[in-house]
């Protein structure tokens, strides 16, 4: 069904492309991406402190967890390193 047919028939729910992945490979790739994002966030926040005593650890843990959650939510939209399953 072409996009023109979708607009004419007003059945956009049938025309939306849904990405399908193998769950295990998606979970592995999303976890690796989230861990890398969390590590980068922690390094950036710790590096911004002048001395190790000045590090606000509660703020760092909070921002690292938030970065991990946002990374997983972003991965839901798609991961380029995980191939899509094709319908046949």
PDB file of N, CA, C and O in Angstrom:
ATOM      1  N   UNK A   1       0.843  -1.168   0.000  1.00  0.00           N
ATOM      2  CA  UNK A   1       0.000   0.000   0.000  1.00  0.00           C
ATOM      3  C   UNK A   1       0.892   1.236   0.000  1.00  0.00           C
ATOM      4  O   UNK A   1       1.777   1.364   0.846  1.00  0.00           O
ATOM      5  N   UNK A   2       0.671   2.118  -0.916  1.00  0.00           N
ATOM      6  CA  UNK A   2       1.483   3.324  -1.013  1.00  0.00           C
ATOM      7  C   UNK A   2       0.966   4.387  -0.054  1.00  0.00           C
ATOM      8  O   UNK A   2      -0.143   4.283   0.472  1.00  0.00           O
ATOM      9  N   UNK A   3       1.785   5.413   0.165  1.00  0.00           N
ATOM     10  CA  UNK A   3       1.395   6.507   1.049  1.00  0.00           C
ATOM     11  C   UNK A   3       0.171   7.235   0.508  1.00  0.00           C
ATOM     12  O   UNK A   3      -0.664   7.703   1.282  1.00  0.00           O
ATOM     13  N   UNK A   4       0.058   7.333  -0.818  1.00  0.00           N
ATOM     14  CA  UNK A   4      -1.100   7.981  -1.426  1.00  0.00           C
ATOM     15  C   UNK A   4      -2.375   7.191  -1.099  1.00  0.00           C
ATOM     16  O   UNK A   4      -3.419   7.781  -0.819  1.00  0.00           O
ATOM     17  N   UNK A   5      -2.285   5.865  -1.136  1.00  0.00           N
ATOM     18  CA  UNK A   5      -3.431   5.030  -0.769  1.00  0.00           C
ATOM     19  C   UNK A   5      -3.804   5.222   0.694  1.00  0.00           C
ATOM     20  O   UNK A   5      -4.984   5.224   1.044  1.00  0.00           O
ATOM     21  N   UNK A   6      -2.811   5.383   1.539  1.00  0.00           N
ATOM     22  CA  UNK A   6      -3.074   5.596   2.959  1.00  0.00           C
ATOM     23  C   UNK A   6      -3.832   6.898   3.177  1.00  0.00           C
ATOM     24  O   UNK A   6      -4.780   6.944   3.961  1.00  0.00           O
ATOM     25  N   UNK A   7      -3.418   7.957   2.485  1.00  0.00           N
ATOM     26  CA  UNK A   7      -4.083   9.244   2.645  1.00  0.00           C
ATOM     27  C   UNK A   7      -5.510   9.188   2.112  1.00  0.00           C
ATOM     28  O   UNK A   7      -6.412   9.803   2.682  1.00  0.00           O
ATOM     29  N   UNK A   8      -5.716   8.461   1.029  1.00  0.00           N
ATOM     30  CA  UNK A   8      -7.057   8.373   0.455  1.00  0.00           C
ATOM     31  C   UNK A   8      -7.987   7.533   1.323  1.00  0.00           C
ATOM     32  O   UNK A   8      -9.158   7.873   1.493  1.00  0.00           O
ATOM     33  N   UNK A   9      -7.473   6.452   1.865  1.00  0.00           N
ATOM     34  CA  UNK A   9      -8.305   5.549   2.661  1.00  0.00           C
ATOM     35  C   UNK A   9      -8.388   5.957   4.129  1.00  0.00           C
ATOM     36  O   UNK A   9      -9.191   5.410   4.885  1.00  0.00           O
ATOM     37  N   UNK A  10      -7.565   6.908   4.527  1.00  0.00           N
ATOM     38  CA  UNK A  10      -7.526   7.375   5.915  1.00  0.00           C
ATOM     39  C   UNK A  10      -7.267   6.242   6.908  1.00  0.00           C
ATOM     40  O   UNK A  10      -7.809   6.231   8.013  1.00  0.00           O
ATOM     41  N   UNK A  11      -6.447   5.312   6.504  1.00  0.00           N
ATOM     42  CA  UNK A  11      -6.099   4.200   7.387  1.00  0.00           C
ATOM     43  C   UNK A  11      -4.612   4.284   7.700  1.00  0.00           C
ATOM     44  O   UNK A  11      -3.834   3.398   7.345  1.00  0.00           O
ATOM     45  N   UNK A  12      -4.234   5.363   8.369  1.00  0.00           N
ATOM     46  CA  UNK A  12      -2.824   5.596   8.637  1.00  0.00           C
ATOM     47  C   UNK A  12      -2.248   4.564   9.599  1.00  0.00           C
ATOM     48  O   UNK A  12      -1.052   4.276   9.554  1.00  0.00           O
ATOM     49  N   UNK A  13      -3.098   3.996  10.482  1.00  0.00           N
ATOM     50  CA  UNK A  13      -2.576   3.012  11.414  1.00  0.00           C
ATOM     51  C   UNK A  13      -2.059   1.775  10.685  1.00  0.00           C
ATOM     52  O   UNK A  13      -1.159   1.094  11.177  1.00  0.00           O
ATOM     53  N   UNK A  14      -2.625   1.484   9.517  1.00  0.00           N
ATOM     54  CA  UNK A  14      -2.136   0.361   8.732  1.00  0.00           C
ATOM     55  C   UNK A  14      -0.854   0.718   7.991  1.00  0.00           C
ATOM     56  O   UNK A  14      -0.092  -0.171   7.611  1.00  0.00           O
ATOM     57  N   UNK A  15      -0.610   1.995   7.785  1.00  0.00           N
ATOM     58  CA  UNK A  15       0.498   2.427   6.955  1.00  0.00           C
ATOM     59  C   UNK A  15       1.746   2.768   7.753  1.00  0.00           C
ATOM     60  O   UNK A  15       2.810   2.982   7.172  1.00  0.00           O
ATOM     61  N   UNK A  16       1.633   2.823   9.075  1.00  0.00           N
ATOM     62  CA  UNK A  16       2.794   3.183   9.883  1.00  0.00           C
ATOM     63  C   UNK A  16       3.803   2.041   9.859  1.00  0.00           C
ATOM     64  O   UNK A  16       3.436   0.871   9.967  1.00  0.00           O
ATOM     65  N   UNK A  17       5.055   2.388   9.718  1.00  0.00           N
ATOM     66  CA  UNK A  17       6.107   1.381   9.711  1.00  0.00           C
ATOM     67  C   UNK A  17       6.526   1.112  11.146  1.00  0.00           C
ATOM     68  O   UNK A  17       6.920   2.028  11.868  1.00  0.00           O
ATOM     69  N   UNK A  18       6.442  -0.127  11.550  1.00  0.00           N
ATOM     70  CA  UNK A  18       6.827  -0.517  12.892  1.00  0.00           C
ATOM     71  C   UNK A  18       8.134  -1.294  12.793  1.00  0.00           C
ATOM     72  O   UNK A  18       8.235  -2.291  12.078  1.00  0.00           O
ATOM     73  N   UNK A  19       9.121  -0.815  13.521  1.00  0.00           N
ATOM     74  CA  UNK A  19      10.406  -1.498  13.519  1.00  0.00           C
ATOM     75  C   UNK A  19      10.330  -2.693  14.456  1.00  0.00           C
ATOM     76  O   UNK A  19       9.819  -2.585  15.571  1.00  0.00           O
ATOM     77  N   UNK A  20      10.835  -3.820  14.006  1.00  0.00           N
ATOM     78  CA  UNK A  20      10.842  -5.019  14.821  1.00  0.00           C
ATOM     79  C   UNK A  20      12.271  -5.513  14.957  1.00  0.00           C
ATOM     80  O   UNK A  20      13.011  -5.612  13.978  1.00  0.00           O
ATOM     81  N   UNK A  21      12.641  -5.820  16.192  1.00  0.00           N
ATOM     82  CA  UNK A  21      13.988  -6.284  16.479  1.00  0.00           C
ATOM     83  C   UNK A  21      13.915  -7.600  17.255  1.00  0.00           C
ATOM     84  O   UNK A  21      12.905  -7.905  17.889  1.00  0.00           O
ATOM     85  N   UNK A  22      14.978  -8.356  17.197  1.00  0.00           N
ATOM     86  CA  UNK A  22      15.118  -9.497  18.085  1.00  0.00           C
ATOM     87  C   UNK A  22      15.385  -8.927  19.472  1.00  0.00           C
ATOM     88  O   UNK A  22      16.331  -8.161  19.654  1.00  0.00           O
ATOM     89  N   UNK A  23      14.563  -9.290  20.451  1.00  0.00           N
ATOM     90  CA  UNK A  23      14.606  -8.633  21.755  1.00  0.00           C
ATOM     91  C   UNK A  23      15.950  -8.776  22.448  1.00  0.00           C
ATOM     92  O   UNK A  23      16.442  -7.812  23.035  1.00  0.00           O
ATOM     93  N   UNK A  24      16.559  -9.960  22.392  1.00  0.00           N
ATOM     94  CA  UNK A  24      17.836 -10.164  23.091  1.00  0.00           C
ATOM     95  C   UNK A  24      18.938  -9.279  22.515  1.00  0.00           C
ATOM     96  O   UNK A  24      19.710  -8.683  23.266  1.00  0.00           O
ATOM     97  N   UNK A  25      19.014  -9.190  21.194  1.00  0.00           N
ATOM     98  CA  UNK A  25      20.070  -8.360  20.594  1.00  0.00           C
ATOM     99  C   UNK A  25      19.792  -6.883  20.849  1.00  0.00           C
ATOM    100  O   UNK A  25      20.728  -6.108  21.045  1.00  0.00           O
ATOM    101  N   UNK A  26      18.511  -6.475  20.848  1.00  0.00           N
ATOM    102  CA  UNK A  26      18.174  -5.090  21.145  1.00  0.00           C
ATOM    103  C   UNK A  26      18.522  -4.756  22.588  1.00  0.00           C
ATOM    104  O   UNK A  26      19.090  -3.698  22.861  1.00  0.00           O
ATOM    105  N   UNK A  27      18.184  -5.651  23.515  1.00  0.00           N
ATOM    106  CA  UNK A  27      18.457  -5.422  24.932  1.00  0.00           C
ATOM    107  C   UNK A  27      19.960  -5.319  25.190  1.00  0.00           C
ATOM    108  O   UNK A  27      20.400  -4.473  25.968  1.00  0.00           O
ATOM    109  N   UNK A  28      20.736  -6.168  24.547  1.00  0.00           N
ATOM    110  CA  UNK A  28      22.192  -6.129  24.712  1.00  0.00           C
ATOM    111  C   UNK A  28      22.751  -4.806  24.187  1.00  0.00           C
ATOM    112  O   UNK A  28      23.552  -4.162  24.863  1.00  0.00           O
ATOM    113  N   UNK A  29      22.334  -4.399  22.987  1.00  0.00           N
ATOM    114  CA  UNK A  29      22.841  -3.154  22.407  1.00  0.00           C
ATOM    115  C   UNK A  29      22.377  -1.937  23.202  1.00  0.00           C
ATOM    116  O   UNK A  29      23.148  -0.998  23.402  1.00  0.00           O
ATOM    117  N   UNK A  30      21.127  -1.946  23.656  1.00  0.00           N
ATOM    118  CA  UNK A  30      20.613  -0.816  24.444  1.00  0.00           C
ATOM    119  C   UNK A  30      21.325  -0.725  25.791  1.00  0.00           C
ATOM    120  O   UNK A  30      21.600   0.375  26.272  1.00  0.00           O
ATOM    121  N   UNK A  31      21.625  -1.869  26.403  1.00  0.00           N
ATOM    122  CA  UNK A  31      22.337  -1.875  27.684  1.00  0.00           C
ATOM    123  C   UNK A  31      23.757  -1.350  27.542  1.00  0.00           C
ATOM    124  O   UNK A  31      24.224  -0.569  28.371  1.00  0.00           O
ATOM    125  N   UNK A  32      24.438  -1.778  26.495  1.00  0.00           N
ATOM    126  CA  UNK A  32      25.806  -1.299  26.261  1.00  0.00           C
ATOM    127  C   UNK A  32      25.798   0.210  26.029  1.00  0.00           C
ATOM    128  O   UNK A  32      26.626   0.937  26.578  1.00  0.00           O
ATOM    129  N   UNK A  33      24.845   0.673  25.205  1.00  0.00           N
ATOM    130  CA  UNK A  33      24.750   2.103  24.926  1.00  0.00           C
ATOM    131  C   UNK A  33      24.431   2.889  26.200  1.00  0.00           C
ATOM    132  O   UNK A  33      24.996   3.960  26.422  1.00  0.00           O
ATOM    133  N   UNK A  34      23.530   2.367  27.039  1.00  0.00           N
ATOM    134  CA  UNK A  34      23.170   3.052  28.285  1.00  0.00           C
ATOM    135  C   UNK A  34      24.358   3.102  29.251  1.00  0.00           C
ATOM    136  O   UNK A  34      24.597   4.129  29.886  1.00  0.00           O
ATOM    137  N   UNK A  35      25.102   1.995  29.362  1.00  0.00           N
ATOM    138  CA  UNK A  35      26.273   1.989  30.255  1.00  0.00           C
ATOM    139  C   UNK A  35      27.339   2.977  29.795  1.00  0.00           C
ATOM    140  O   UNK A  35      27.955   3.653  30.618  1.00  0.00           O
ATOM    141  N   UNK A  36      27.558   3.064  28.492  1.00  0.00           N
ATOM    142  CA  UNK A  36      28.528   4.032  27.971  1.00  0.00           C
ATOM    143  C   UNK A  36      28.075   5.457  28.253  1.00  0.00           C
ATOM    144  O   UNK A  36      28.881   6.309  28.626  1.00  0.00           O
ATOM    145  N   UNK A  37      26.787   5.713  28.074  1.00  0.00           N
ATOM    146  CA  UNK A  37      26.251   7.045  28.343  1.00  0.00           C
ATOM    147  C   UNK A  37      26.378   7.394  29.818  1.00  0.00           C
ATOM    148  O   UNK A  37      26.736   8.518  30.171  1.00  0.00           O
ATOM    149  N   UNK A  38      26.084   6.426  30.675  1.00  0.00           N
ATOM    150  CA  UNK A  38      26.189   6.660  32.121  1.00  0.00           C
ATOM    151  C   UNK A  38      27.639   6.933  32.536  1.00  0.00           C
ATOM    152  O   UNK A  38      27.898   7.814  33.356  1.00  0.00           O
ATOM    153  N   UNK A  39      28.567   6.184  31.975  1.00  0.00           N
ATOM    154  CA  UNK A  39      29.983   6.394  32.295  1.00  0.00           C
ATOM    155  C   UNK A  39      30.448   7.767  31.827  1.00  0.00           C
ATOM    156  O   UNK A  39      31.175   8.455  32.544  1.00  0.00           O
ATOM    157  N   UNK A  40      30.035   8.167  30.633  1.00  0.00           N
ATOM    158  CA  UNK A  40      30.412   9.494  30.131  1.00  0.00           C
ATOM    159  C   UNK A  40      29.842  10.593  31.001  1.00  0.00           C
ATOM    160  O   UNK A  40      30.507  11.596  31.258  1.00  0.00           O
ATOM    161  N   UNK A  41      28.615  10.409  31.455  1.00  0.00           N
ATOM    162  CA  UNK A  41      27.985  11.405  32.320  1.00  0.00           C
ATOM    163  C   UNK A  41      28.733  11.515  33.647  1.00  0.00           C
ATOM    164  O   UNK A  41      28.982  12.619  34.131  1.00  0.00           O
ATOM    165  N   UNK A  42      29.090  10.378  34.231  1.00  0.00           N
ATOM    166  CA  UNK A  42      29.813  10.387  35.506  1.00  0.00           C
ATOM    167  C   UNK A  42      31.188  11.026  35.360  1.00  0.00           C
ATOM    168  O   UNK A  42      31.594  11.829  36.199  1.00  0.00           O
ATOM    169  N   UNK A  43      31.897  10.675  34.307  1.00  0.00           N
ATOM    170  CA  UNK A  43      33.235  11.245  34.093  1.00  0.00           C
ATOM    171  C   UNK A  43      33.159  12.756  33.896  1.00  0.00           C
ATOM    172  O   UNK A  43      33.992  13.502  34.411  1.00  0.00           O
ATOM    173  N   UNK A  44      32.159  13.194  33.150  1.00  0.00           N
ATOM    174  CA  UNK A  44      32.002  14.631  32.931  1.00  0.00           C
ATOM    175  C   UNK A  44      31.687  15.382  34.211  1.00  0.00           C
ATOM    176  O   UNK A  44      32.219  16.468  34.441  1.00  0.00           O
ATOM    177  N   UNK A  45      30.831  14.819  35.042  1.00  0.00           N
ATOM    178  CA  UNK A  45      30.455  15.511  36.281  1.00  0.00           C
ATOM    179  C   UNK A  45      31.591  15.477  37.301  1.00  0.00           C
ATOM    180  O   UNK A  45      31.830  16.464  37.996  1.00  0.00           O
ATOM    181  N   UNK A  46      32.287  14.357  37.394  1.00  0.00           N
ATOM    182  CA  UNK A  46      33.412  14.281  38.327  1.00  0.00           C
ATOM    183  C   UNK A  46      34.543  15.186  37.845  1.00  0.00           C
ATOM    184  O   UNK A  46      35.201  15.848  38.648  1.00  0.00           O
ATOM    185  N   UNK A  47      34.762  15.212  36.549  1.00  0.00           N
ATOM    186  CA  UNK A  47      35.816  16.064  35.996  1.00  0.00           C
ATOM    187  C   UNK A  47      35.541  17.541  36.189  1.00  0.00           C
ATOM    188  O   UNK A  47      36.470  18.347  36.230  1.00  0.00           O
ATOM    189  N   UNK A  48      34.279  17.900  36.308  1.00  0.00           N
ATOM    190  CA  UNK A  48      33.931  19.311  36.507  1.00  0.00           C
ATOM    191  C   UNK A  48      34.238  19.776  37.926  1.00  0.00           C
ATOM    192  O   UNK A  48      34.337  20.978  38.172  1.00  0.00           O
ATOM    193  N   UNK A  49      34.389  18.845  38.858  1.00  0.00           N
ATOM    194  CA  UNK A  49      34.733  19.222  40.235  1.00  0.00           C
ATOM    195  C   UNK A  49      36.222  19.502  40.336  1.00  0.00           C
ATOM    196  O   UNK A  49      37.034  18.840  39.689  1.00  0.00           O
ATOM    197  N   UNK A  50      36.575  20.488  41.150  1.00  0.00           N
ATOM    198  CA  UNK A  50      37.969  20.870  41.304  1.00  0.00           C
ATOM    199  C   UNK A  50      38.738  19.839  42.121  1.00  0.00           C
ATOM    200  O   UNK A  50      39.831  19.424  41.738  1.00  0.00           O
ATOM    201  N   UNK A  51      38.169  19.434  43.235  1.00  0.00           N
ATOM    202  CA  UNK A  51      38.823  18.471  44.116  1.00  0.00           C
ATOM    203  C   UNK A  51      37.855  17.337  44.404  1.00  0.00           C
ATOM    204  O   UNK A  51      36.640  17.529  44.340  1.00  0.00           O
ATOM    205  N   UNK A  52      38.378  16.150  44.723  1.00  0.00           N
ATOM    206  CA  UNK A  52      37.533  14.986  44.961  1.00  0.00           C
ATOM    207  C   UNK A  52      36.604  15.206  46.155  1.00  0.00           C
ATOM    208  O   UNK A  52      35.531  14.606  46.222  1.00  0.00           O
ATOM    209  N   UNK A  53      37.008  16.062  47.098  1.00  0.00           N
ATOM    210  CA  UNK A  53      36.150  16.345  48.246  1.00  0.00           C
ATOM    211  C   UNK A  53      34.954  17.213  47.850  1.00  0.00           C
ATOM    212  O   UNK A  53      33.937  17.224  48.543  1.00  0.00           O
ATOM    213  N   UNK A  54      35.075  17.935  46.742  1.00  0.00           N
ATOM    214  CA  UNK A  54      34.004  18.817  46.298  1.00  0.00           C
ATOM    215  C   UNK A  54      32.936  18.094  45.472  1.00  0.00           C
ATOM    216  O   UNK A  54      31.934  18.699  45.089  1.00  0.00           O
ATOM    217  N   UNK A  55      33.143  16.827  45.203  1.00  0.00           N
ATOM    218  CA  UNK A  55      32.204  16.088  44.355  1.00  0.00           C
ATOM    219  C   UNK A  55      30.909  15.837  45.132  1.00  0.00           C
ATOM    220  O   UNK A  55      30.931  15.297  46.238  1.00  0.00           O
ATOM    221  N   UNK A  56      29.800  16.230  44.545  1.00  0.00           N
ATOM    222  CA  UNK A  56      28.484  15.975  45.132  1.00  0.00           C
ATOM    223  C   UNK A  56      28.004  14.624  44.588  1.00  0.00           C
ATOM    224  O   UNK A  56      27.421  14.556  43.506  1.00  0.00           O
ATOM    225  N   UNK A  57      28.256  13.555  45.346  1.00  0.00           N
ATOM    226  CA  UNK A  57      28.011  12.209  44.860  1.00  0.00           C
ATOM    227  C   UNK A  57      26.529  11.923  44.617  1.00  0.00           C
ATOM    228  O   UNK A  57      26.177  11.171  43.709  1.00  0.00           O
ATOM    229  N   UNK A  58      25.675  12.519  45.423  1.00  0.00           N
ATOM    230  CA  UNK A  58      24.236  12.316  45.230  1.00  0.00           C
ATOM    231  C   UNK A  58      23.800  12.894  43.890  1.00  0.00           C
ATOM    232  O   UNK A  58      23.014  12.276  43.172  1.00  0.00           O
ATOM    233  N   UNK A  59      24.304  14.068  43.553  1.00  0.00           N
ATOM    234  CA  UNK A  59      23.971  14.685  42.273  1.00  0.00           C
ATOM    235  C   UNK A  59      24.524  13.850  41.111  1.00  0.00           C
ATOM    236  O   UNK A  59      23.867  13.706  40.080  1.00  0.00           O
ATOM    237  N   UNK A  60      25.716  13.310  41.279  1.00  0.00           N
ATOM    238  CA  UNK A  60      26.326  12.501  40.219  1.00  0.00           C
ATOM    239  C   UNK A  60      25.521  11.216  39.992  1.00  0.00           C
ATOM    240  O   UNK A  60      25.241  10.858  38.848  1.00  0.00           O
ATOM    241  N   UNK A  61      25.152  10.528  41.062  1.00  0.00           N
ATOM    242  CA  UNK A  61      24.364   9.307  40.922  1.00  0.00           C
ATOM    243  C   UNK A  61      23.016   9.615  40.275  1.00  0.00           C
ATOM    244  O   UNK A  61      22.547   8.873  39.412  1.00  0.00           O
ATOM    245  N   UNK A  62      22.402  10.710  40.697  1.00  0.00           N
ATOM    246  CA  UNK A  62      21.114  11.110  40.126  1.00  0.00           C
ATOM    247  C   UNK A  62      21.225  11.384  38.634  1.00  0.00           C
ATOM    248  O   UNK A  62      20.387  10.925  37.857  1.00  0.00           O
ATOM    249  N   UNK A  63      22.242  12.121  38.227  1.00  0.00           N
ATOM    250  CA  UNK A  63      22.387  12.447  36.808  1.00  0.00           C
ATOM    251  C   UNK A  63      22.789  11.227  35.980  1.00  0.00           C
ATOM    252  O   UNK A  63      22.397  11.109  34.819  1.00  0.00           O
ATOM    253  N   UNK A  64      23.565  10.323  36.567  1.00  0.00           N
ATOM    254  CA  UNK A  64      23.970   9.102  35.858  1.00  0.00           C
ATOM    255  C   UNK A  64      22.764   8.198  35.620  1.00  0.00           C
ATOM    256  O   UNK A  64      22.611   7.641  34.533  1.00  0.00           O
ATOM    257  N   UNK A  65      21.913   8.050  36.621  1.00  0.00           N
ATOM    258  CA  UNK A  65      20.703   7.238  36.456  1.00  0.00           C
ATOM    259  C   UNK A  65      19.780   7.873  35.418  1.00  0.00           C
ATOM    260  O   UNK A  65      19.221   7.173  34.573  1.00  0.00           O
ATOM    261  N   UNK A  66      19.620   9.179  35.477  1.00  0.00           N
ATOM    262  CA  UNK A  66      18.789   9.871  34.489  1.00  0.00           C
ATOM    263  C   UNK A  66      19.342   9.690  33.076  1.00  0.00           C
ATOM    264  O   UNK A  66      18.578   9.474  32.135  1.00  0.00           O
ATOM    265  N   UNK A  67      20.657   9.775  32.922  1.00  0.00           N
ATOM    266  CA  UNK A  67      21.278   9.578  31.609  1.00  0.00           C
ATOM    267  C   UNK A  67      21.022   8.156  31.101  1.00  0.00           C
ATOM    268  O   UNK A  67      20.771   7.962  29.911  1.00  0.00           O
ATOM    269  N   UNK A  68      21.084   7.167  31.989  1.00  0.00           N
ATOM    270  CA  UNK A  68      20.813   5.780  31.594  1.00  0.00           C
ATOM    271  C   UNK A  68      19.373   5.576  31.164  1.00  0.00           C
ATOM    272  O   UNK A  68      19.111   4.904  30.167  1.00  0.00           O
ATOM    273  N   UNK A  69      18.435   6.151  31.908  1.00  0.00           N
ATOM    274  CA  UNK A  69      17.014   6.029  31.553  1.00  0.00           C
ATOM    275  C   UNK A  69      16.747   6.698  30.211  1.00  0.00           C
ATOM    276  O   UNK A  69      16.064   6.131  29.358  1.00  0.00           O
ATOM    277  N   UNK A  70      17.280   7.896  30.020  1.00  0.00           N
ATOM    278  CA  UNK A  70      17.081   8.604  28.757  1.00  0.00           C
ATOM    279  C   UNK A  70      17.707   7.846  27.587  1.00  0.00           C
ATOM    280  O   UNK A  70      17.162   7.850  26.483  1.00  0.00           O
ATOM    281  N   UNK A  71      18.836   7.204  27.823  1.00  0.00           N
ATOM    282  CA  UNK A  71      19.479   6.427  26.768  1.00  0.00           C
ATOM    283  C   UNK A  71      18.612   5.244  26.355  1.00  0.00           C
ATOM    284  O   UNK A  71      18.473   4.967  25.164  1.00  0.00           O
ATOM    285  N   UNK A  72      18.030   4.546  27.322  1.00  0.00           N
ATOM    286  CA  UNK A  72      17.169   3.407  27.004  1.00  0.00           C
ATOM    287  C   UNK A  72      15.914   3.885  26.277  1.00  0.00           C
ATOM    288  O   UNK A  72      15.474   3.253  25.316  1.00  0.00           O
ATOM    289  N   UNK A  73      15.336   5.001  26.733  1.00  0.00           N
ATOM    290  CA  UNK A  73      14.149   5.533  26.061  1.00  0.00           C
ATOM    291  C   UNK A  73      14.464   5.958  24.632  1.00  0.00           C
ATOM    292  O   UNK A  73      13.641   5.772  23.735  1.00  0.00           O
ATOM    293  N   UNK A  74      15.640   6.524  24.414  1.00  0.00           N
ATOM    294  CA  UNK A  74      16.047   6.899  23.067  1.00  0.00           C
ATOM    295  C   UNK A  74      16.269   5.654  22.203  1.00  0.00           C
ATOM    296  O   UNK A  74      16.002   5.670  21.002  1.00  0.00           O
ATOM    297  N   UNK A  75      16.754   4.588  22.817  1.00  0.00           N
ATOM    298  CA  UNK A  75      17.001   3.349  22.077  1.00  0.00           C
ATOM    299  C   UNK A  75      15.710   2.701  21.595  1.00  0.00           C
ATOM    300  O   UNK A  75      15.732   1.918  20.646  1.00  0.00           O
ATOM    301  N   UNK A  76      14.593   3.013  22.229  1.00  0.00           N
ATOM    302  CA  UNK A  76      13.310   2.464  21.788  1.00  0.00           C
ATOM    303  C   UNK A  76      12.999   2.916  20.362  1.00  0.00           C
ATOM    304  O   UNK A  76      12.388   2.179  19.589  1.00  0.00           O
ATOM    305  N   UNK A  77      13.427   4.140  20.019  1.00  0.00           N
ATOM    306  CA  UNK A  77      13.184   4.655  18.665  1.00  0.00           C
ATOM    307  C   UNK A  77      13.969   3.874  17.621  1.00  0.00           C
ATOM    308  O   UNK A  77      13.587   3.856  16.451  1.00  0.00           O
ATOM    309  N   UNK A  78      15.042   3.241  18.017  1.00  0.00           N
ATOM    310  CA  UNK A  78      15.819   2.440  17.082  1.00  0.00           C
ATOM    311  C   UNK A  78      17.297   2.502  17.384  1.00  0.00           C
ATOM    312  O   UNK A  78      17.813   3.509  17.869  1.00  0.00           O
ATOM    313  N   UNK A  79      17.956   1.419  17.092  1.00  0.00           N
ATOM    314  CA  UNK A  79      19.398   1.335  17.276  1.00  0.00           C
ATOM    315  C   UNK A  79      20.028   0.974  15.938  1.00  0.00           C
ATOM    316  O   UNK A  79      19.661  -0.035  15.337  1.00  0.00           O
ATOM    317  N   UNK A  80      20.974   1.786  15.462  1.00  0.00           N
ATOM    318  CA  UNK A  80      21.573   1.478  14.169  1.00  0.00           C
ATOM    319  C   UNK A  80      22.419   0.205  14.176  1.00  0.00           C
ATOM    320  O   UNK A  80      22.638  -0.395  13.123  1.00  0.00           O
ATOM    321  N   UNK A  81      22.894  -0.212  15.346  1.00  0.00           N
ATOM    322  CA  UNK A  81      23.747  -1.402  15.383  1.00  0.00           C
ATOM    323  C   UNK A  81      22.939  -2.704  15.438  1.00  0.00           C
ATOM    324  O   UNK A  81      23.521  -3.786  15.354  1.00  0.00           O
ATOM    325  N   UNK A  82      21.621  -2.620  15.578  1.00  0.00           N
ATOM    326  CA  UNK A  82      20.783  -3.806  15.593  1.00  0.00           C
ATOM    327  C   UNK A  82      19.960  -3.846  14.303  1.00  0.00           C
ATOM    328  O   UNK A  82      19.179  -2.932  14.040  1.00  0.00           O
ATOM    329  N   UNK A  83      20.130  -4.892  13.503  1.00  0.00           N
ATOM    330  CA  UNK A  83      19.364  -4.953  12.245  1.00  0.00           C
ATOM    331  C   UNK A  83      17.883  -5.202  12.521  1.00  0.00           C
ATOM    332  O   UNK A  83      17.520  -5.929  13.446  1.00  0.00           O
ATOM    333  N   UNK A  84      17.040  -4.584  11.701  1.00  0.00           N
ATOM    334  CA  UNK A  84      15.591  -4.787  11.817  1.00  0.00           C
ATOM    335  C   UNK A  84      15.216  -6.159  11.268  1.00  0.00           C
ATOM    336  O   UNK A  84      15.849  -6.666  10.342  1.00  0.00           O
ATOM    337  N   UNK A  85      14.193  -6.742  11.846  1.00  0.00           N
ATOM    338  CA  UNK A  85      13.655  -7.990  11.306  1.00  0.00           C
ATOM    339  C   UNK A  85      12.779  -7.626  10.121  1.00  0.00           C
ATOM    340  O   UNK A  85      11.992  -6.683  10.188  1.00  0.00           O
ATOM    341  N   UNK A  86      12.915  -8.363   9.058  1.00  0.00           N
ATOM    342  CA  UNK A  86      12.130  -8.070   7.871  1.00  0.00           C
ATOM    343  C   UNK A  86      10.950  -9.018   7.785  1.00  0.00           C
ATOM    344  O   UNK A  86      11.055 -10.201   8.111  1.00  0.00           O
ATOM    345  N   UNK A  87       9.836  -8.485   7.345  1.00  0.00           N
ATOM    346  CA  UNK A  87       8.644  -9.322   7.146  1.00  0.00           C
ATOM    347  C   UNK A  87       8.724  -9.970   5.782  1.00  0.00           C
ATOM    348  O   UNK A  87       9.024  -9.316   4.783  1.00  0.00           O
ATOM    349  N   UNK A  88       8.458 -11.237   5.751  1.00  0.00           N
ATOM    350  CA  UNK A  88       8.502 -11.953   4.477  1.00  0.00           C
ATOM    351  C   UNK A  88       7.202 -12.655   4.203  1.00  0.00           C
ATOM    352  O   UNK A  88       7.060 -13.310   3.170  1.00  0.00           O
TER     353      UNK A  88
END
